[in-house]
Amino acid sequence: MADKWWQEATIYQIYPRSFKDSNGDGKGDLPGILEKLPYLKELGIDVIWINPVYASPMVDNGYDISDYYAINPEFGTLDDLRELLKQAHALGLKVIMDLVVNHTSDQHPWFKEARKSKDNPYRDYYLWQAASPDKMPNNWKSFQGTSAWTYDEKTQEAYFHIFDAKQPDLNWKNPRLRQEIYQMIAYWLDFGLDGFRLDAISHLQKEPWDFQIKSWEGDGPWAPFMNVKGIESYMTEIKAIFDHYGALSVGEASGVTSQEAPAWTDAETGFMTMIIEWEHNRRTPDNQGDVAGLIAVLKRWQEDLSQRGWNALYLENHDIPRIISAFGDASQACAKAFAVAYFLLRGTPLIFQGQEIGMTNGLFTSADQIDSRSVKLTYQDLLAQGLSEKEALAQATQWSRDHARLPMQWDASPQAGFTTGQPWMVLNSNYQTRNVQSQMAQEGSLFYLYKRLIALRHQEAVISRGSFSALETGQDRVFAYQRELDDKAYLILVNLAPQKLTLDLSNLDLAEWQELDLFNQPLILQDQLDLDAYDYHVYVRSRK
């Protein structure tokens, strides 16, 4: 297992601006992360994933990089990062950071040079086409819903960007550009990083500019840059670097289906260790989280990667609201049920900061509290449609990424122990009761449940490497499955609904199962089994 250590591991994601502030400026930083390494070690995680801390104008919270080799002074210095890596490694923790190579900031020296003239040596580092102020090269849309092109008056051409206009896309067809990127990757791995989370990696290849979009529904508008044929050659080159260093690679690979994922993550021939899918973030017609849809998608990904490849398992990250608010009732019972449901699947679990204490969505009371540019635009659009400020704010922020970016709740002291200054974002009003200090003082809390689940992955090969088989119970909001390896099996039953549900287990052999103590009330298995709201039960069986 030494060469596949990540199959037993748990990754903890840190959004550094909101994790821990060490100097009172209201923004989290690298020394703040260093300060909390003992906490992460106590939780039991194996890998820390740090969102971007590179030099950046912070138009997109660090995903617009202006210098790949420098640290944004807001977060600290290269020496701070060097010390963080040293101390993390001394504790047995690995560290990965984001690799953002689909685009740069428009303030990157490459782009500043590129826009000077059509014959500038850096012009071909980006994607330019002839255009006029009222006629773009094609009708493609960015992820923001606006044109994917921005006109440049000086050279009378437009440049391409799938995100904000201040984040121009790189031209991966240019071999000189690719070599610059590969040198940068090697630099950071030599520096001491243990790998990367690859941001927007499935967008590197673009269709020809005359590609016709067939549908404006779903992912249709983005088909021209979602896992386009030809991306394989770039991924193979990147993989060679990762293989040389033995680096962990977690890919954000939108557009890669569950059927394609095994080829992307095959241990021998795949491009990366695991990929993050976005499919399970589904909503019902009334804009609530679709629990049954989430379960169905997770089952399919488990089944499609059952023989080959590897899953990245997650509930939350920096781009989506808190799952227990979006898909549940925000209670601790709900948080525990979701934790058990996903943590015992086949794959490597990711925990987003605050998830382990049940942090919830915030309540925004003013438009000034919004940070996300897209949410601000949505808010203005809703006002223009006639909604009141209160209605527009509630609707615009319901699924906002801002919820995940509220400061970490460490204790009940002023500013939640996050900072001695004024936090860069408003605190969640429940920080005095829902915080790390109170969780660690309470036996059987969500924190200790996560700690036990992490330990279980370390101890039980059947959890880290066993097979997955879904069970039909007659309830689509119950996640029921078995994990098996050799002569050992686990049975997981979780009710993700806010009411009692009755399960039909008549087709299951109920003999010899012993319930595992996971801070819950024991329940004897029966053919017809009542599960209370957000109830969970895990059973183990050994046959020799």
C-alpha positions as CSV (number, residue, x, y, z in Angstrom):
1,M,0.0,0.0,0.0
2,A,3.0,2.3,0.3
3,D,2.7,3.4,-3.3
4,K,-1.1,3.9,-2.9
5,W,-1.0,5.6,0.5
6,W,-3.7,8.0,-0.7
7,Q,-6.3,5.2,-0.7
8,E,-6.3,5.3,3.1
9,A,-5.8,9.1,3.4
10,T,-8.1,12.0,4.1
11,I,-7.6,15.4,2.6
12,Y,-8.4,18.6,4.5
13,Q,-9.1,21.7,2.3
14,I,-8.1,25.1,3.6
15,Y,-9.4,28.3,2.2
16,P,-6.6,30.4,3.6
17,R,-8.2,33.8,3.6
18,S,-10.9,32.5,6.0
19,F,-9.0,29.9,8.0
20,K,-6.9,31.7,10.7
21,D,-5.5,35.2,10.8
22,S,-2.2,35.6,12.6
23,N,-1.6,39.4,12.3
24,G,-4.9,41.0,13.0
25,D,-5.6,42.3,9.5
26,G,-8.8,40.4,9.3
27,K,-7.6,37.9,6.6
28,G,-6.3,34.4,7.1
29,D,-2.6,33.7,6.2
30,L,0.1,31.0,6.1
31,P,1.3,31.6,9.7
32,G,-2.3,31.1,10.8
33,I,-2.4,27.7,9.1
34,L,1.0,26.9,10.7
35,E,-0.5,27.7,14.1
36,K,-3.4,25.2,13.6
37,L,-1.3,22.3,12.4
38,P,-1.7,20.6,15.8
39,Y,-5.5,20.8,15.5
40,L,-5.3,19.1,12.0
41,K,-3.1,16.4,13.4
42,E,-5.5,15.9,16.2
43,L,-8.4,15.5,13.7
44,G,-6.3,12.8,12.1
45,I,-6.1,14.0,8.5
46,D,-3.2,13.1,6.2
47,V,-3.1,15.8,3.5
48,I,-3.7,19.6,3.6
49,W,-4.9,21.2,0.4
50,I,-4.4,25.0,0.4
51,N,-6.3,27.2,-2.0
52,P,-4.2,29.7,-4.0
53,V,-1.8,31.9,-2.1
54,Y,0.2,33.0,-5.1
55,A,0.7,36.7,-6.2
56,S,-2.7,37.9,-7.5
57,P,-4.8,41.0,-7.8
58,M,-7.5,38.8,-6.1
59,V,-10.2,39.4,-8.7
60,D,-11.1,35.8,-8.3
61,N,-9.8,35.2,-4.8
62,G,-6.3,34.1,-5.9
63,Y,-7.4,32.0,-9.0
64,D,-6.1,34.9,-11.1
65,I,-2.4,34.5,-10.7
66,S,0.0,37.3,-11.7
67,D,3.2,35.5,-10.7
68,Y,3.4,31.7,-10.3
69,Y,6.6,31.9,-8.3
70,A,5.6,34.5,-5.7
71,I,3.4,34.5,-2.6
72,N,0.7,37.2,-2.2
73,P,1.9,39.4,0.8
74,E,-1.6,39.1,2.2
75,F,-0.8,35.5,3.0
76,G,2.8,35.8,4.0
77,T,6.1,35.0,2.3
78,L,8.0,32.2,0.7
79,D,9.7,31.6,4.0
80,D,6.4,31.3,5.7
81,L,5.4,28.6,3.2
82,R,8.7,26.9,3.6
83,E,8.3,26.7,7.4
84,L,4.7,25.5,7.0
85,L,5.9,22.6,4.8
86,K,8.7,21.8,7.2
87,Q,6.4,21.7,10.2
88,A,3.6,19.8,8.4
89,H,6.0,17.2,7.2
90,A,7.5,16.8,10.7
91,L,3.9,15.9,11.8
92,G,3.5,13.4,9.0
93,L,1.2,15.7,7.0
94,K,1.5,16.2,3.3
95,V,0.7,19.5,1.6
96,I,-0.8,20.2,-1.8
97,M,-1.7,23.5,-3.4
98,D,-3.8,24.6,-6.4
99,L,-2.3,24.4,-9.8
100,V,-4.1,27.0,-12.0
101,V,-2.9,26.7,-15.5
102,N,-6.0,27.2,-17.7
103,H,-5.6,30.9,-17.3
104,T,-3.6,33.7,-15.6
105,S,-4.4,37.2,-14.4
106,D,-4.5,39.9,-17.0
107,Q,-1.8,41.4,-14.7
108,H,0.6,38.5,-15.4
109,P,3.8,39.7,-17.2
110,W,3.0,37.3,-20.1
111,F,-0.3,38.9,-20.8
112,K,1.0,42.5,-20.3
113,E,3.5,41.7,-23.0
114,A,1.0,39.8,-25.2
115,R,-1.4,42.7,-25.5
116,K,1.4,45.1,-26.6
117,S,1.4,44.0,-30.2
118,K,0.4,41.1,-32.6
119,D,4.0,40.2,-33.1
120,N,5.1,40.2,-29.4
121,P,6.9,37.0,-28.5
122,Y,4.2,36.4,-25.8
123,R,1.2,37.0,-28.0
124,D,0.8,33.3,-28.7
125,Y,0.8,32.5,-25.0
126,Y,-2.9,33.4,-25.1
127,L,-5.8,33.0,-27.5
128,W,-6.4,35.9,-29.9
129,Q,-8.7,36.3,-32.9
130,A,-9.7,39.1,-35.2
131,A,-12.7,41.1,-33.9
132,S,-14.4,44.4,-33.7
133,P,-16.2,46.1,-30.8
134,D,-19.6,44.9,-32.1
135,K,-18.5,41.5,-33.6
136,M,-16.8,38.8,-31.5
137,P,-15.1,35.8,-33.2
138,N,-18.0,33.6,-32.2
139,N,-21.0,33.3,-29.9
140,W,-19.4,31.3,-27.1
141,K,-20.2,32.2,-23.6
142,S,-18.0,32.2,-20.5
143,F,-19.1,30.5,-17.2
144,Q,-20.4,33.9,-16.2
145,G,-22.9,33.9,-19.0
146,T,-21.3,36.8,-20.9
147,S,-19.2,36.6,-24.0
148,A,-16.1,34.5,-23.7
149,W,-14.3,37.2,-25.7
150,T,-13.0,40.7,-24.7
151,Y,-12.0,43.2,-27.4
152,D,-8.6,44.8,-27.2
153,E,-8.7,48.2,-28.9
154,K,-4.9,48.6,-29.3
155,T,-4.5,45.5,-31.5
156,Q,-8.1,45.2,-32.8
157,E,-8.4,41.6,-31.7
158,A,-10.3,39.8,-28.9
159,Y,-8.8,37.5,-26.4
160,F,-10.6,34.4,-25.1
161,H,-11.5,33.6,-21.4
162,I,-13.9,31.0,-20.0
163,F,-14.0,32.9,-16.7
164,D,-13.7,36.6,-16.0
165,A,-12.3,39.0,-18.6
166,K,-9.4,39.6,-16.1
167,Q,-8.5,35.9,-16.4
168,P,-7.4,35.3,-20.0
169,D,-7.0,31.7,-21.1
170,L,-3.6,30.3,-21.9
171,N,-2.9,28.8,-25.3
172,W,-1.9,25.2,-24.6
173,K,-1.1,24.5,-28.2
174,N,2.0,26.6,-27.8
175,P,4.9,24.3,-26.8
176,R,6.9,27.2,-25.4
177,L,4.1,28.0,-23.0
178,R,3.8,24.4,-22.0
179,Q,7.5,24.2,-21.1
180,E,7.1,27.3,-19.0
181,I,4.2,25.7,-17.1
182,Y,6.1,22.4,-16.7
183,Q,9.2,24.2,-15.3
184,M,6.9,26.0,-12.8
185,I,5.3,22.7,-11.7
186,A,8.8,21.2,-11.1
187,Y,9.8,24.2,-9.1
188,W,7.0,23.8,-6.6
189,L,7.6,20.1,-6.3
190,D,11.3,20.7,-5.7
191,F,10.2,23.3,-3.2
192,G,8.6,20.6,-1.1
193,L,4.9,20.4,-2.2
194,D,3.5,16.9,-2.3
195,G,1.3,17.5,-5.2
196,F,-1.5,19.6,-6.6
197,R,-5.2,20.1,-6.9
198,L,-5.6,20.9,-10.6
199,D,-8.0,23.8,-11.1
200,A,-10.3,23.7,-14.2
201,I,-7.9,21.2,-15.8
202,S,-10.4,19.7,-18.2
203,H,-10.7,23.0,-20.0
204,L,-7.2,23.3,-21.5
205,Q,-8.2,22.2,-24.9
206,K,-10.7,24.2,-27.0
207,E,-12.8,23.3,-30.0
208,P,-12.1,25.1,-33.3
209,W,-13.5,28.6,-33.3
210,D,-16.2,27.6,-35.8
211,F,-17.7,24.9,-33.5
212,Q,-21.4,25.3,-33.3
213,I,-23.1,25.0,-29.9
214,K,-26.0,22.6,-30.2
215,S,-27.8,23.4,-27.0
216,W,-27.9,26.4,-24.6
217,E,-29.2,24.1,-21.8
218,G,-27.2,22.3,-19.1
219,D,-23.5,22.1,-20.1
220,G,-24.2,22.9,-23.7
221,P,-22.9,26.4,-23.8
222,W,-19.6,25.2,-22.4
223,A,-19.2,22.1,-24.7
224,P,-16.5,24.0,-26.7
225,F,-14.1,23.7,-23.8
226,M,-15.3,20.8,-21.6
227,N,-13.0,17.8,-22.0
228,V,-12.3,18.4,-25.7
229,K,-10.6,15.7,-27.7
230,G,-6.8,16.4,-27.8
231,I,-6.5,17.3,-24.1
232,E,-5.0,13.8,-23.6
233,S,-1.6,14.8,-25.0
234,Y,-1.3,17.7,-22.5
235,M,-2.4,15.5,-19.6
236,T,0.1,12.9,-20.5
237,E,2.9,15.4,-20.4
238,I,1.7,16.7,-17.0
239,K,1.4,13.2,-15.7
240,A,5.1,12.4,-16.6
241,I,6.1,15.2,-14.2
242,F,3.8,14.0,-11.4
243,D,5.1,10.4,-11.9
244,H,8.7,11.6,-11.6
245,Y,8.1,13.2,-8.3
246,G,5.5,10.7,-7.0
247,A,3.1,13.6,-6.6
248,L,-0.5,13.4,-5.6
249,S,-2.9,14.9,-8.1
250,V,-6.5,15.8,-7.6
251,G,-8.2,17.1,-10.7
252,E,-11.2,19.4,-11.0
253,A,-12.4,17.8,-14.3
254,S,-15.7,19.2,-15.3
255,G,-17.2,17.4,-18.3
256,V,-15.4,14.1,-17.5
257,T,-18.3,11.7,-17.1
258,S,-18.4,8.8,-14.6
259,Q,-17.8,6.5,-17.6
260,E,-14.7,8.4,-18.7
261,A,-13.3,8.8,-15.2
262,P,-11.7,5.3,-15.0
263,A,-9.5,6.2,-17.9
264,W,-8.6,9.5,-16.4
265,T,-7.7,8.0,-13.0
266,D,-6.3,4.5,-13.8
267,A,-3.4,3.8,-11.5
268,E,-1.1,2.9,-14.4
269,T,-2.3,4.8,-17.5
270,G,-4.5,7.5,-16.1
271,F,-3.6,11.2,-16.0
272,M,-4.1,11.9,-12.3
273,T,-4.7,10.2,-8.9
274,M,-8.4,11.2,-8.7
275,I,-10.9,13.7,-10.0
276,I,-13.6,15.8,-8.4
277,E,-17.0,15.5,-10.1
278,W,-19.7,18.2,-9.9
279,E,-22.8,16.2,-10.8
280,H,-24.1,15.5,-7.3
281,N,-24.7,19.2,-6.6
282,R,-28.3,18.9,-7.9
283,R,-31.3,21.0,-7.0
284,T,-35.0,20.3,-6.9
285,P,-37.5,22.6,-8.8
286,D,-38.0,24.6,-5.7
287,N,-34.2,25.3,-5.6
288,Q,-33.4,23.0,-2.7
289,G,-30.7,20.4,-2.6
290,D,-31.8,17.2,-4.4
291,V,-31.0,14.5,-1.8
292,A,-32.3,11.6,-4.0
293,G,-30.3,12.9,-6.9
294,L,-27.2,13.2,-4.9
295,I,-27.4,9.6,-3.7
296,A,-28.1,8.4,-7.3
297,V,-25.1,10.2,-8.7
298,L,-22.7,9.0,-6.0
299,K,-23.9,5.4,-6.5
300,R,-23.2,5.7,-10.3
301,W,-19.7,7.1,-9.7
302,Q,-19.0,4.3,-7.3
303,E,-20.2,1.7,-9.7
304,D,-18.5,3.1,-12.8
305,L,-15.1,3.3,-11.0
306,S,-15.5,0.0,-9.1
307,Q,-13.0,-1.9,-11.2
308,R,-10.6,0.8,-12.4
309,G,-9.7,4.4,-11.3
310,W,-10.3,6.3,-8.1
311,N,-12.9,8.6,-6.6
312,A,-12.4,11.9,-4.8
313,L,-15.2,12.0,-2.2
314,Y,-16.5,15.4,-1.1
315,L,-19.6,17.2,0.3
316,E,-18.3,20.8,0.4
317,N,-15.6,23.0,-1.0
318,H,-14.9,26.7,-1.5
319,D,-17.3,27.0,-4.5
320,I,-20.5,25.7,-3.1
321,P,-22.8,26.4,0.0
322,R,-22.7,24.3,3.1
323,I,-24.3,21.0,2.3
324,I,-26.2,20.6,5.6
325,S,-27.9,23.9,4.8
326,A,-28.5,23.3,1.1
327,F,-29.5,19.7,1.4
328,G,-30.6,19.3,5.0
329,D,-31.9,21.2,8.1
330,A,-28.4,22.5,9.2
331,S,-28.6,20.4,12.4
332,Q,-25.7,18.5,13.9
333,A,-27.7,15.3,13.4
334,C,-27.9,16.1,9.7
335,A,-24.2,16.8,9.6
336,K,-23.4,13.4,11.2
337,A,-25.6,11.6,8.7
338,F,-24.0,13.2,5.7
339,A,-20.6,12.5,7.1
340,V,-21.2,8.8,7.5
341,A,-22.9,8.5,4.1
342,Y,-20.0,9.7,2.1
343,F,-17.0,9.0,4.2
344,L,-17.2,5.2,4.0
345,L,-17.5,5.1,0.2
346,R,-14.6,3.9,-2.1
347,G,-12.3,6.8,-2.7
348,T,-10.4,9.5,-0.9
349,P,-12.5,11.8,1.3
350,L,-12.0,15.5,1.3
351,I,-13.1,17.7,4.3
352,F,-13.6,21.4,3.8
353,Q,-12.6,23.6,6.7
354,G,-15.5,23.9,9.2
355,Q,-17.3,20.9,7.8
356,E,-16.0,18.9,10.7
357,I,-17.8,21.1,13.2
358,G,-21.0,21.5,11.1
359,M,-20.6,25.1,9.9
360,T,-23.8,26.3,8.2
361,N,-24.7,28.8,5.6
362,G,-24.7,32.4,6.9
363,L,-27.5,35.0,6.8
364,F,-26.6,37.9,4.7
365,T,-28.4,41.1,5.8
366,S,-26.8,43.5,3.4
367,A,-25.5,43.5,-0.2
368,D,-22.3,44.9,1.2
369,Q,-21.6,41.6,2.8
370,I,-21.5,39.8,-0.6
371,D,-18.0,39.0,-1.9
372,S,-18.7,37.0,-5.0
373,R,-18.8,39.1,-8.2
374,S,-21.3,36.8,-9.9
375,V,-23.7,36.9,-6.9
376,K,-23.4,40.7,-6.9
377,L,-24.5,40.7,-10.6
378,T,-27.4,38.3,-9.8
379,Y,-28.5,40.6,-7.0
380,Q,-28.6,43.6,-9.3
381,D,-30.5,41.6,-11.9
382,L,-33.1,40.6,-9.4
383,L,-33.5,44.2,-8.2
384,A,-34.0,45.2,-11.8
385,Q,-36.7,42.5,-12.1
386,G,-38.7,44.2,-9.3
387,L,-37.7,42.2,-6.3
388,S,-37.2,43.9,-2.9
389,E,-33.7,44.2,-1.5
390,K,-34.5,41.5,1.1
391,E,-36.0,39.2,-1.5
392,A,-33.2,39.8,-4.0
393,L,-30.5,39.2,-1.4
394,A,-32.0,36.0,-0.1
395,Q,-32.5,34.6,-3.6
396,A,-29.0,35.7,-4.9
397,T,-27.2,34.3,-2.0
398,Q,-29.1,31.0,-1.5
399,W,-26.5,29.0,-3.5
400,S,-23.6,31.4,-3.1
401,R,-20.0,30.3,-2.6
402,D,-19.8,33.1,-0.1
403,H,-21.3,30.7,2.5
404,A,-18.3,28.5,2.4
405,R,-15.9,31.4,2.7
406,L,-17.2,32.8,6.0
407,P,-14.4,32.8,8.6
408,M,-13.6,29.6,10.5
409,Q,-15.3,29.4,13.9
410,W,-12.6,28.5,16.4
411,D,-14.2,29.6,19.7
412,A,-16.9,31.8,21.2
413,S,-14.6,34.8,21.7
414,P,-15.1,38.0,19.7
415,Q,-14.5,37.4,16.0
416,A,-14.8,33.6,16.7
417,G,-11.1,33.3,17.4
418,F,-10.4,33.9,13.7
419,T,-8.8,37.3,14.1
420,T,-8.2,40.1,16.5
421,G,-9.1,42.6,13.8
422,Q,-12.2,43.1,11.6
423,P,-12.9,39.9,9.6
424,W,-12.8,40.4,5.8
425,M,-16.2,38.7,5.6
426,V,-19.1,38.8,8.1
427,L,-19.1,36.0,10.7
428,N,-21.8,33.5,10.9
429,S,-24.2,34.4,13.7
430,N,-24.0,30.9,15.2
431,Y,-20.3,31.0,16.0
432,Q,-20.8,31.2,19.7
433,T,-22.4,27.8,19.9
434,R,-20.9,26.1,16.9
435,N,-17.2,26.2,17.0
436,V,-14.1,24.1,17.3
437,Q,-13.6,24.7,21.1
438,S,-17.1,23.5,22.0
439,Q,-17.0,20.5,19.6
440,M,-13.7,19.3,21.1
441,A,-15.1,19.6,24.6
442,Q,-18.2,17.5,23.8
443,E,-17.8,13.7,23.7
444,G,-19.6,12.3,20.7
445,S,-19.6,15.6,18.8
446,L,-19.4,15.8,15.0
447,F,-15.7,16.5,15.3
448,Y,-15.1,13.2,17.1
449,L,-17.3,11.4,14.6
450,Y,-15.0,12.7,11.8
451,K,-12.0,11.7,13.8
452,R,-13.3,8.2,14.2
453,L,-14.2,7.9,10.6
454,I,-10.7,9.0,9.5
455,A,-9.2,6.4,11.9
456,L,-11.5,3.8,10.5
457,R,-10.1,4.4,7.0
458,H,-6.6,4.0,8.3
459,Q,-7.3,0.8,10.1
460,E,-9.7,-1.1,7.8
461,A,-8.6,-2.2,4.4
462,V,-12.2,-3.0,3.5
463,I,-13.0,0.7,3.8
464,S,-10.0,2.0,1.9
465,R,-9.9,-0.7,-0.9
466,G,-13.0,-2.9,-0.7
467,S,-15.7,-3.3,-3.3
468,F,-18.9,-1.2,-3.3
469,S,-22.5,-2.5,-3.8
470,A,-25.6,-0.4,-3.5
471,L,-28.6,-1.7,-1.7
472,E,-32.2,-1.1,-2.7
473,T,-34.4,-0.3,0.3
474,G,-37.5,1.3,-1.3
475,Q,-36.4,4.7,-0.1
476,D,-34.5,7.0,-2.5
477,R,-33.3,9.3,0.3
478,V,-31.7,6.5,2.2
479,F,-28.1,5.8,1.2
480,A,-27.5,2.1,1.8
481,Y,-24.5,0.1,0.6
482,Q,-22.0,-2.6,1.4
483,R,-18.2,-2.6,1.3
484,E,-16.5,-6.0,1.0
485,L,-12.9,-7.2,0.9
486,D,-11.9,-10.9,1.4
487,D,-13.9,-12.2,4.4
488,K,-14.9,-8.8,5.9
489,A,-17.9,-6.6,5.0
490,Y,-19.4,-3.3,6.2
491,L,-23.1,-2.4,5.9
492,I,-23.9,1.3,5.9
493,L,-27.5,2.6,6.3
494,V,-28.1,6.4,6.4
495,N,-31.4,8.3,6.3
496,L,-30.7,11.7,4.6
497,A,-34.3,12.8,5.0
498,P,-35.8,15.0,7.8
499,Q,-38.4,12.4,8.7
500,K,-38.6,8.8,9.8
501,L,-38.4,6.3,6.9
502,T,-39.1,2.6,6.8
503,L,-36.5,0.4,4.9
504,D,-37.2,-2.9,3.2
505,L,-34.2,-5.1,4.0
506,S,-36.0,-8.4,3.3
507,N,-33.6,-9.3,0.5
508,L,-30.5,-8.8,2.7
509,D,-28.9,-11.6,4.8
510,L,-29.2,-10.0,8.3
511,A,-27.2,-12.7,10.1
512,E,-24.0,-12.1,12.0
513,W,-23.8,-8.3,11.6
514,Q,-22.4,-6.4,14.6
515,E,-23.1,-2.7,14.9
516,L,-20.1,-0.3,15.1
517,D,-20.3,2.4,17.8
518,L,-20.3,5.8,16.0
519,F,-21.9,7.9,18.8
520,N,-25.4,6.8,17.9
521,Q,-28.1,4.6,19.5
522,P,-27.8,1.0,18.5
523,L,-30.4,-0.6,16.2
524,I,-31.1,-4.3,15.7
525,L,-31.4,-5.2,12.0
526,Q,-34.9,-6.3,10.8
527,D,-36.6,-7.0,7.5
528,Q,-38.6,-3.8,7.9
529,L,-36.4,-1.2,9.6
530,D,-37.5,2.2,10.8
531,L,-34.8,4.9,10.6
532,D,-35.3,8.1,12.3
533,A,-34.7,11.4,10.6
534,Y,-30.9,11.7,9.8
535,D,-30.3,8.4,11.5
536,Y,-27.2,6.3,10.6
537,H,-26.0,2.8,11.4
538,V,-22.8,1.0,10.4
539,Y,-22.5,-2.8,10.8
540,V,-19.5,-5.1,10.3
541,R,-19.3,-8.8,9.6
542,S,-16.4,-11.2,9.4
543,R,-16.6,-14.7,8.0
544,K,-13.5,-16.9,8.2
